[in-house]
Amino acid sequence: MAHDAHHDHHGDAHGYDHGHAHWDTSIWPFVISFGILFLAVAFSYQFVYHNGFAAILCLGLAVPMIIAGIAGWTSEAMGKGEGLSYGAMGWFILAEAMIFVSFFVGYWYTRLHTEVWPPAGTIELPRLMPMVMTAVLVGSSLTIHYAEHLLHLGNKGGFRLWYLVTIVMGAVFLGMSIYEWSHLMHQGFTISTNSFSTVFFSITGLHGSHVVVGLAIFLAGLPSVIRGDIDEGFMRTAGLYWHFVDVIWFFVVSQVYYW
Amino acid sequence: MNLKEWIFTTDHKRVGVLYLIGSIAAFGIAGIMALLMRAELSTLGPTITSNPATYNVWLYTHGAVMILGFQIPALTGFFANYCIPLMIGAKDVAFPRVNALSVWLFYVGVILACLTFFLPDPPDVMWTGYPPYSIMTTGNTAMYSFTVLILGFASIIGGVNFLTTVAYMRAPGLTLNKLNIFVWCTLAAFVLQLIFVPVLGTAVTLISMDKYLGTHFFDPAAGGDVLTYQNLFWFYSHPAVYVIFLPFIGVVYEIITAHSKNMVFNYKMVVYGGVGGIVALSGVVWVHHLYVSGMADWLRIGQMITTLMISIPVGLMMIGLIGTLYKGSIAFTTPMLYALGVVFLFLIGGLTGVPLALPSLTIGVSDTYYVVGHFHYVMAVAGTFAIFGGVYHWFPKVTGKMYNEFWGKLGFWLTFIGVNITFWIMMDVGVKGMPRRYYDYAHFPQFESAHQWMTVGAAILGVGFALAVLNWIMGAINGKKALDNPWGSPSLEWSTVSPPPHGNWPTPPSVSEDWHPYGFKKD
């Protein structure tokens, strides 16, 4: 396996100085890529060719490959200066934001071009729940900011506490989203009811998937947080992503729930 | 040679070479599709297939693979990977593993695109995938969506990687005004990718969701809107033209400066006016693809103006090229011939594009061969010439060996002649009314001889491209040993040995105050 050493010695000492050519390798990008290939094939088997068995088979290949790839990559790269980077995260967030922009523009375009809105089949959306969700998510943005602040001051115990509180709040938010979804679906408002339900579930779902990614980043950092050797750069970067997820929620809640 | 060190490599140069091999393979496949289409059209009625659906599959594969599998990966994959770290004096990119992920995602995308030939109900939605057809067809639209999504994701992570690399890893002394034009152009292309690829990704995801998961984004019966897709799609796909144009013109700048041993004419005007102007305007011209789709007039007129305006920065970049030739000591090497070929083809393609900015004219020639001819001149062939010229230009650096000049030049001239036969005639029959995308032209028998000439031209240009690829393969196997800096260029990538070792330089380079990548010593 190619655990051997990506940038084991990060500084000046590179293969070059060892007298023989040594080329860095990592098997994980390859594994993840082909895992994604099987994922795409599984989708086609399930939804295009209606062959459930082949789909399960492909999923059985894809999911372990992707999970092993991410785990292997994380353990290989963490703490070697090749983890998350603040500058790179900024560019990545630009791309992420554009996904939301296209969903919102698609929604606006559709809504403003239609004579009758909301389309038939739309039900009254709850008003209180999204407010509570907003409070929880904004609160978690504040707690992670506070945690970072404590880390900067060197208060590791306080940092650990508020880091955990943030994770819990993120999880609570996610739980509330799931409750809300199932509640609406029970009332017969599903993703295929009409164009508004399509927009509602895809935009809230897209945002929810970003909450999941944000939580995954926090969980990836959890072992080092508990050990007490978390990198401040990692924290800043993970925090930036979380704030982004929070800011996007304002658009979701204002455009989808209250407009 | 250690195969494991190639397949699992994270080194930017090897990742680059993997990109090159994959994209040239994709070029071969997509090129064969084009030749099949030309063969089919060489006579009235069925020629080599009697099934129009087969023709649609060729059309889909040709378009999707040429753009997403060949041009974008060759330019932002091979050239960016190989040249950018070397040009800025870095030993690798900021995230080598992410780089490896993007090249393998690219391969996965090309594999998915090529599954088209083996699948029952292959995708038949062209490279545009317009609903409602893409939702109603029995073809496998999911494959199309996944291909685009995976290649798009590969470009996004590549973009993040290179923007971070250039921001933080430049050699000491290498200020922004000393970046190679190619680096500027490619960075701009990556910024465009980051902004616009997610929009395309969203659009193609939505058609598959509509088709397979029961959503109603584009279903008017449930309150959806079909035109949303066309807007989202072209909001990406017009800037995609600049994602291809910018790096390829950057490659041409590198070739023309090195082979005429001259400073870039008006460097700052090219960078800030040309590259900057294109980035600024690229997001507000997409409606010119939708003039006949039923747009509000204020939108059509507004975007007609922005479309005409964008020819100003593009013009600045062309002036920069021609000015660089002035008083240069021009050597007509193979890469230089390709670069000059780009200038010529781009001139024709650009001038035939200006009328297409005008809604009044476009309504007449929309969906005719005129558009196809214009597009192939301005982007398809000009871009491909730049890629071929660039591969020749950096061939000594990549392989440490020399290609054969005679076969290189012969390949160039064959391609150049073939291209002008095929696509000039294409524009001509287009103006006379030949519609595009037709499997047969029973209603237009008067164009049969023109179609035959186009097929002859396509065969000639096919031979020319094949000669070039063979020339590289032969050169890489048993070419003469090349000098480290055969073109005498001060640009940093030529300051290391050929091929560069892992880490690129024994000690990281730094540059002095009076160094410039185009500061050629005058003989």
Interface residues (C-beta under 8 A of the other chain):
Chain A: A2 H6 H7 D12 H14 G15 Y16 D17 A21 H22 W23 D24 T25 S26 I27 W28 P29 F30 I32 S33 F34 I36 L37 A40 F43 S44 F47 V48 Y49 W73 E76 A77 E82 S85 G87 A88 W91 F92 L94 A95 E96 M98 I99 V101 S102 F103 V105 G106 Y109 T110 H113 T114 V116 W117 P118 P119 I191 S192 T193 N194 S195 F196 S197 T198 V199 S202
Chain B: N2 K4 E5 I7 F8 T9 T10 D11 R14 K91 A94 F95 P96 R97 V98 A100 L101 V103 W104 L105 Y107 V108 I111 L112 L119 P120 D121 N140 A142 M143 F146 T147 I150 I156 G159 V160 N161 L163 T164 A167 Y168 L194 I195 F196 V197 P198 V199 G201 T202 A203 L206 M209 Y212 L213 G214 T215 H216 F217 D219 A222 G223 G224 D225 L227 T228 N231 L232 F235 P501 H502 G503 P506 P508
